[in-house]
């Protein structure tokens, strides 16, 4: 029996960030050379990463399939992840984790110190308690929404779990490119998200096969003026 052709398209593109027009004039004013401001770190919009692009809302009528195995967020020292960062303290990796509703996330402690993973976000408040090196705890994210996660001991530790309603999402790579494949044909609202910038939504139409290109530029726009 001949197999039926797969009817699905691909969404791809690039996401970039830009700052406020005119902000460079302030950066070059010379005040940042003073003792009081020389450690004030300015945002480099060209170096922003960790964008998430996803289709909003449910897609199709099929039951949502969650991963067979738990997804892991690892805790380890910064200098053990990136040899160029010579700082003490700990961090979560990845910093941004998009998942579908119903996914189990594990939080193994790969440090030689205690951690306490918790969140007070409305979508999923939880407290995994203190646990030491070599131990791991997990939790199911069963409600859609943004979940900000912290460690109660270490101020450097924070990450965001984006709990989504469908599997059609992607994080950008090191060149801020993304690709979402096997998308059923139809018209959707595609959203580009970053943790410190307003999101942007574009209405798109995905063909039965082929690729649709959608680029985003996120900035401090479309906010109430006061």
C-alpha positions as CSV (number, residue, x, y, z in Angstrom):
1,X,0.0,0.0,0.0
2,X,1.4,3.4,-1.0
3,X,2.1,5.8,1.9
4,X,0.2,9.0,1.8
5,X,2.3,12.1,1.4
6,X,2.9,14.2,4.6
7,X,1.1,17.5,4.4
8,X,3.0,20.0,6.5
9,X,5.1,23.1,6.1
10,X,8.0,24.8,7.8
11,X,8.3,28.2,9.4
12,X,11.8,29.7,9.6
13,X,13.4,33.1,10.0
14,X,15.5,35.3,12.2
15,X,14.9,37.3,15.4
16,X,16.8,40.3,16.4
17,X,16.6,43.0,19.1
18,X,17.1,46.7,18.9
19,X,17.4,49.4,21.5
20,X,15.9,52.9,21.7
21,X,16.8,55.3,19.0
22,X,19.2,57.9,20.4
23,X,20.5,55.8,23.3
24,X,23.9,55.7,21.7
25,X,24.3,59.4,22.3
26,X,24.1,58.7,26.0
27,X,26.5,55.8,25.8
28,X,29.1,58.1,24.3
29,X,28.6,61.1,26.6
30,X,31.7,60.2,28.7
31,X,29.8,59.9,32.0
32,X,30.4,56.1,32.0
33,X,34.1,56.7,32.5
34,X,33.4,58.1,36.0
35,X,34.0,56.1,39.1
36,X,30.3,56.0,39.9
37,X,29.2,54.6,36.5
38,X,32.1,52.7,35.1
39,X,30.6,49.4,36.3
40,X,27.1,50.2,34.9
41,X,26.7,47.5,32.2
42,X,24.8,48.6,29.1
43,X,22.6,46.3,27.2
44,X,24.1,45.0,24.0
45,X,21.1,44.3,21.8
46,X,23.2,42.8,19.0
47,X,24.3,40.0,21.4
48,X,20.9,39.1,22.8
49,X,20.1,35.4,22.5
50,X,17.5,33.0,23.8
51,X,14.6,34.1,21.7
52,X,11.6,31.7,21.6
53,X,9.3,31.6,18.5
54,X,6.0,29.7,18.8
55,X,2.5,29.3,17.5
56,X,-0.1,30.6,20.0
57,X,-2.9,28.4,21.2
58,X,-3.9,24.9,20.4
59,X,-3.1,23.5,17.0
60,X,-5.3,20.8,15.4
61,X,-7.6,18.4,17.2
62,X,-5.0,15.7,18.0
63,X,-4.1,14.9,21.6
64,X,-1.0,16.7,22.8
65,X,2.0,14.3,23.0
66,X,4.5,15.0,25.8
67,X,8.1,13.7,25.8
68,X,8.6,10.1,27.0
69,X,11.6,11.1,29.1
70,X,11.8,14.1,31.5
71,X,13.6,17.2,30.3
72,X,16.6,18.3,32.4
73,X,17.6,21.7,33.7
74,X,21.2,21.3,35.0
75,X,22.7,23.2,37.9
76,X,26.4,23.7,37.8
77,X,29.0,26.3,38.3
78,X,29.4,29.0,35.6
79,X,33.0,28.3,34.9
80,X,32.3,24.6,34.4
81,X,29.9,25.5,31.5
82,X,31.9,28.3,29.9
83,X,35.6,28.3,30.5
84,X,35.7,32.0,29.5
85,X,33.5,33.0,32.4
86,X,35.7,33.0,35.5
87,X,33.1,33.7,38.2
88,X,32.0,32.0,41.3
89,X,28.4,31.0,41.8
90,X,26.0,28.7,40.0
91,X,23.5,28.9,37.2
92,X,20.7,26.9,35.5
93,X,21.3,25.5,32.0
94,X,19.5,26.1,29.8
95,X,18.4,29.5,30.9
96,X,15.2,29.4,28.7
97,X,13.3,26.2,28.4
98,X,10.2,26.0,26.2
99,X,8.1,22.8,26.7
100,X,4.6,21.6,26.1
101,X,1.9,21.3,28.8
102,X,2.3,18.0,30.7
103,X,6.1,17.8,30.4
104,X,8.2,16.6,33.4
105,X,11.3,18.6,34.1
106,X,14.2,17.2,36.2
107,X,16.5,19.4,38.2
108,X,19.7,17.5,38.9
109,X,22.3,19.2,41.2
110,X,25.7,18.9,39.6
111,X,27.3,21.3,41.9
112,X,29.2,20.5,45.1
113,X,26.9,22.8,47.1
114,X,23.2,22.8,48.1
115,X,20.5,24.2,45.9
116,X,16.8,25.0,46.4
117,X,14.7,25.2,43.2
118,X,11.4,27.1,43.5
119,X,8.9,29.3,41.7
120,X,6.2,31.7,42.8
121,X,4.8,32.1,39.3
122,X,1.0,31.8,39.0
123,X,1.2,29.1,36.3
124,X,3.2,26.8,38.6
125,X,4.2,27.7,42.1
126,X,6.5,25.0,43.7
127,X,9.3,24.4,46.1
128,X,11.6,21.4,45.6
129,X,13.4,22.0,49.0
130,X,17.1,21.8,49.7
131,X,19.1,19.0,48.1
132,X,22.8,18.3,47.7
133,X,25.2,17.3,44.9
134,X,24.2,14.2,43.0
135,X,20.5,14.4,43.8
136,X,17.8,15.2,41.4
137,X,14.1,16.3,41.8
138,X,11.4,16.7,39.2
139,X,8.1,18.4,38.6
140,X,5.3,18.2,36.0
141,X,4.3,21.5,34.4
142,X,0.6,21.0,33.8
143,X,-0.6,24.6,33.2
144,X,0.4,26.8,30.3
145,X,2.2,30.0,31.0
146,X,5.6,31.5,31.9
147,X,7.2,30.1,35.0
148,X,10.2,32.0,36.5
149,X,12.4,29.7,38.5
150,X,15.0,30.6,41.1
151,X,17.3,29.2,43.8
152,X,16.7,30.5,47.3
153,X,20.4,30.3,48.1
154,X,22.2,31.8,45.1
155,X,21.3,35.2,43.5
156,X,22.9,34.3,40.2
157,X,20.5,31.4,39.6
158,X,17.4,32.0,37.5
159,X,15.7,30.5,34.5
160,X,12.4,30.7,32.6
161,X,10.2,27.7,31.7
162,X,7.8,28.6,28.9
163,X,4.9,26.1,29.1
164,X,3.2,26.1,25.7
165,X,0.0,24.6,24.2
166,X,1.5,22.9,21.2
167,X,4.8,21.5,20.0
168,X,5.3,24.0,17.2
169,X,8.0,26.2,18.8
170,X,11.8,26.8,18.5
171,X,14.6,28.6,20.3
172,X,17.0,30.6,18.2
173,X,20.5,29.4,17.6
174,X,23.7,31.3,18.1
175,X,23.0,33.4,15.0
176,X,19.4,34.0,16.1
177,X,17.9,31.8,13.4
178,X,15.0,29.4,14.1
179,X,13.1,26.7,12.2
180,X,9.8,25.0,13.1
181,X,9.0,22.0,11.0
182,X,6.1,19.7,10.3
183,X,3.5,22.4,10.9
184,X,0.0,21.5,9.7
185,X,-1.3,23.9,7.0
186,X,-3.4,26.8,8.2
187,X,-3.4,30.3,9.4
188,X,-1.8,31.0,12.8
189,X,-0.6,33.7,15.2
190,X,3.2,33.3,15.4
191,X,4.8,34.9,18.5
192,X,8.4,35.9,19.1
193,X,9.4,36.2,22.8
194,X,12.3,37.4,24.9
195,X,12.4,37.6,28.6
196,X,13.3,41.3,28.8
197,X,11.5,42.7,25.7
198,X,7.9,43.1,24.6
199,X,6.7,40.2,22.4
200,X,5.7,40.5,18.8
201,X,2.9,38.6,17.0
202,X,2.5,38.1,13.3
203,X,-0.4,36.3,11.5
204,X,1.0,33.8,9.1
205,X,-0.3,31.2,6.7
206,X,1.5,27.9,6.5
207,X,1.3,26.0,3.1
208,X,0.6,22.3,2.7
209,X,4.3,21.9,1.9
210,X,7.2,24.3,1.5
211,X,8.5,27.0,3.8
212,X,7.3,30.4,5.0
213,X,9.9,32.9,6.1
214,X,9.0,35.2,9.1
215,X,11.5,37.6,10.7
216,X,11.1,39.6,13.9
217,X,12.7,42.7,15.4
218,X,11.9,43.1,19.1
219,X,12.4,46.4,20.8
220,X,10.8,48.7,23.4
221,X,7.7,49.4,21.3
222,X,3.9,49.4,21.5
223,X,3.9,50.2,25.2
224,X,1.7,52.9,26.8
225,X,3.5,56.3,26.9
226,X,3.5,58.4,30.1
